[in-house]
Amino acid sequence: MTARSKFAALGVSTLLLVGSATSSQAQQTPPQFPNMTFFITSVGGPQGANFGGLEGADRHCQTLAAKAGAGGKTWRAYLSTQAVGGATAVNARDRIGKGPWVNATGVQIAASVEDLHSDNNKLTAATSVAETGRLIPSRLYTVNQHDILTGTQADGTAFPPDKDMTCGNWTKNGEGSAMVGHTDRMGLRDDAPSKSWNTSHPSRGCDLPALVATGGAGLLYCFAAN
């Protein structure tokens, strides 16, 4: 091989290495959506409905938002807690700011808290996207993840303390139950609960297998509160 041939081969090898590194970096960098103010978590927590309380759930939202380039905002999980064991009830609607909120694709989900909790909100199977921009699988898919944890009544307020609707205020990952909503607005019947985004039915339990069996994956609604 001549000196010129060796140089050419070296140049090609260098370009291939640079191209491979660039391609690898592109694959590792998740899609960036710095303008989004609402998303559904692409993954649940490692312990089902046990997030270690509201603080842990908020941290889960914040971490995923940061990976998507929207970590400069203060993110809150749309979750309520009940007045049990000396705890003060917390309403999900009071935690998420004033709006408006847009998803990763730029669609406005709701203009305000009142709009969000009205029939006018724009949460549908087509607009229910994760922080990655991907759709959440609806009940029309083989893998159905439309059950989103809320622990919340239709108006965005907490349930009374007489029955567990929050998996022990988001600290249980075994026995218990949590209210979920259908993010695709679809269910087995043509009634209001089946079409509710935040209060459709209780989960079968609090661990991940129970949440999956119910029709979910321990996912959360996340809102930018500022």
N, C-alpha and C positions, 0 to 999 in steps of 0.2 A: 504493500500500500504506500502510495506517495505521501509526502508531507501535506500536499494540498488535500488529498483524500481524507487523511487523518483529521485535518482541521475541519473539513466539512462534516465528517461523521460526528466529531465532538460537538459541533454547533447544533446538529440535529438532536443529539442526545440531551444537550442543555435545554433546548426548546421543549422537548418532550417532558423533561423533569419539571420545568416551570409550568407548562400547561397542566401537568398532572397535579401539581401543588395548588394551582389556581382552581382547578375543577374540584379538588378535595375541599378547599376552603369554602367554595360556593355551596357545596353539599352540606357542610357543617353549619353554615349561617342560616338560621331560620328566616322566613319572610318577615319583613319589618312593616309595622303598621302604626307609626307614631301618632296618628290622628284619631285612632279609635278610642272610644270612651265606654264601650260595652263589649263584653264577650262572654262566651260560655267556655269553661275550662276544657282544654283538649284532653286532660287526664284528671282522674280523681286523686284523692290523697292516698297514702300507703296503708291507711287503716280504716278504710270504708268511710263511715260518717263521723269517725272520731278525728277531728282536726285539732284537738286540744283547746276547744272553745272558739269564740269568734276571732280572737287574735290570730290563731293558727290558720283559720280559713282565709282571713284577710291576707296573711303572709303568702298563702298559696296563690291567691289572685295576683299579688304584687310581683311574685317571682316569675310567673308566666308572662305577665305584662312586660316585665323588663326584658325578657328574652325576645319579645316581639317589637322592641323599640319604643314601648310606651311606659317605661318605668318612671318617667318624670312626674307622673300623676299619682295621686293617692287613691289606691284601689280598695274597694270594700266588697265583701261577699254579701249577696242578697240572702241573708239569713236572719231569722228571729230567734230569740231565746225566751224561755218561759220562767215565770216567777216560782221556782221550786228551790227547796233547800236554802232559803234565805236570799236567793238571787233576785235581782230586779229584772222584770220583763223588758226585752228590747224588741222594738218593731223594725223589721227589715226596711220598711219604707223611710224610716228616719235616719238610715245609715248611709245612704247612697248619693247624697247631694241633691241638687235641684234640676239637673239636666240642662240642655238636651243631651241625648246619648246616641252615638252612631257606632255601628259595628265595623269590623275590619274592612269591609268592602265599601264603606261610606254611606250605607243606608241608615237613615234615622229611625231608631227603634221607638223612641218616645220623646216628646218635647219637654215633659215635666213629670213630676211624681204623680200628679193627678192623671195626666195622659197615659202614663205607664199602667195605671190601675183602672183604666177604662177600656171599653171595647174598641177604642180608636188606636191602641198601640199596634205596632207593626211587627210583632214577633210572630213568625211563621216558620214552617219547615225550610223555606228558602232563605230566610234572613237569620236563622239561628246558626251562627258560625262561631268557631273557636278563635282564640287569639292568633292561630296560625292561618286563618282565613278559610279553613276547611269546614264543610257542613257537618253538623252533628247528625249521626244516623237516626232517621225517624223510624216509626213503627212499620214503615213500608220496606225496610231493609232486613236482611237476615239477622244481622246484629243490631239490636234496637237499643239506643241509649237516650231515648227522649225523656226519661224521668230525671228531673233536675232537683236536687235537694233545696228546700226552702224553709220548712218548718213554719210556714206562714199561711195566714188566712187570705181570702181573696182581696181584701182591701189593704194588704201589706202589713197587718198587725199580728202580734203574737197570739197564740192560742192560750186559753185559760190553763191553769196548772194541773187540772184534774186528770189529764191523760197525756202521756209522753208523745209529743209530736216533733221532737227535736233530737232524738237519740241522746237524751241526757244533756241537753244544751251543747251538743256536738262534742261529747266526750266518751261516747260508747261505740264500741265496734263489735258488739255481740248481740245480746237480746235487747229489744227495744224497737222503736219505730220512729220514722220521720216523715212529715208531709213532703210530697214531691209534686212538681208541676210538669205538664207536658209541653215541652218547648216547641213541638211540631203542631200543637193544638189539635191532636188527633187521639182518639181512644177507641174502646170497643163499642161505645154507644154514642148516640147523637144527643148528648146532654152537656150541660154547662161544666161539670167537673172534668169530663173527658177533653174538653176544649180549653181548659184553664191552664195558663202558663205557670201559675204559682201554687195552685191548691187543687190537685186532682185526686190523690188518694195517699194513704200511708204506705210506707215501704214494708216489706215482709220482715225486715230485721235491720241491723245496723252494720253488719260486716259486709265486705265487698261481694261475696257470693250471694247474699240475700238481696243486695241492691241490684246486682246483675239479673237475678231471677225475677225481680219485680219489673225490670225494663229499663235499667239505667246503668251507670258506671260510677256513681258517687261524684257526679259533676256538679259544678256551681255556676250560678250567674254572677258575673263580676261587673261592677260599675265604677267609673271614675267619679270620685266624690268632689273633685275640685276642677 
